Amino acid sequence: MSMLEVRQLDVRHGLLQAVRAIDLAVESGETVAIVGANGAGKTTLMRALAGAHPATSGTVHFEGEDITRLAAHKRVARGIALVPEGRRLFAALSVEENLLLARSARRAGTWTVEAVLETFPNLAGRRHALAGTLSGGEQQAVAIGRALMTNPLLLLLDEVSLGLSPLAVDRVYAALANLAGGATMILVEQDLSRVLAIADRILCMLEGRIVLQGPTSSLTRAQVTDAYFGLAAGGPRTTQRAPA
Ligand code: ATP
């Protein structure tokens, strides 16, 4: 049994079908990266996995339990935490307050404010700073820290490097690489070099579908970029599964 099993998942925004017939299994300890052009459906898929957006059809099982209709806060209690695109911190609350807010729905576990501050050295001395006054990199560290405070089994990271300086991205990925040993992660990332460096497996989405997936070691950069732009042999609609 995989930690996460997604079968034939469809997700809509009104009439627009953003996620189409996704099948996905994630094993405990894996780091899976999702790449794809703007509008490919990556954020919608992540939000559907977190319970922030309802599935139209299909199923999501987590640790053997059918969570397809489970509310987001109950998924947090089961061990699924989303770091949303755009971070979504409470700007008028301090770093510590933002982190402590995550306690309400969390699983039992060992993450504390101190542990988060140790994991992200750029937050040292910023504990009482208001989140709205932080740099983008610091805010992203708080957003990831807030997810960690729920003691997740599965961490969903949506475009954590968006809008950050290269140095801030380096810091975020250094922290994630440290976590990767013990955590299971699905991350949406536009930067292919980061993806190739951190992911065990890559999924490429196009127009709501997975058009290419495989272990990072078996995919070339050219294969991934071709799938990204819909150039894979036969086009996206006939290339449901590509070279594994
Ligand atoms: P990006 O990299 O731009 O975030 P993405 O791959 O994450 O793109 P989504 O944000 O999931 O893609 O969008 C998938 C499709 O759903 C797009 O066509 C988008 O316009 C549409 N969409 C996303 N959010 C909404 C919404 N709240 N209401 C209506 N349509 C939406």
Residues whose N, C-alpha, C, O or C-beta is under 5 A from the ligand:
A	BS01	ATP	H13 A18 A37 N38 G39 A40 G41 K42 T43 T44
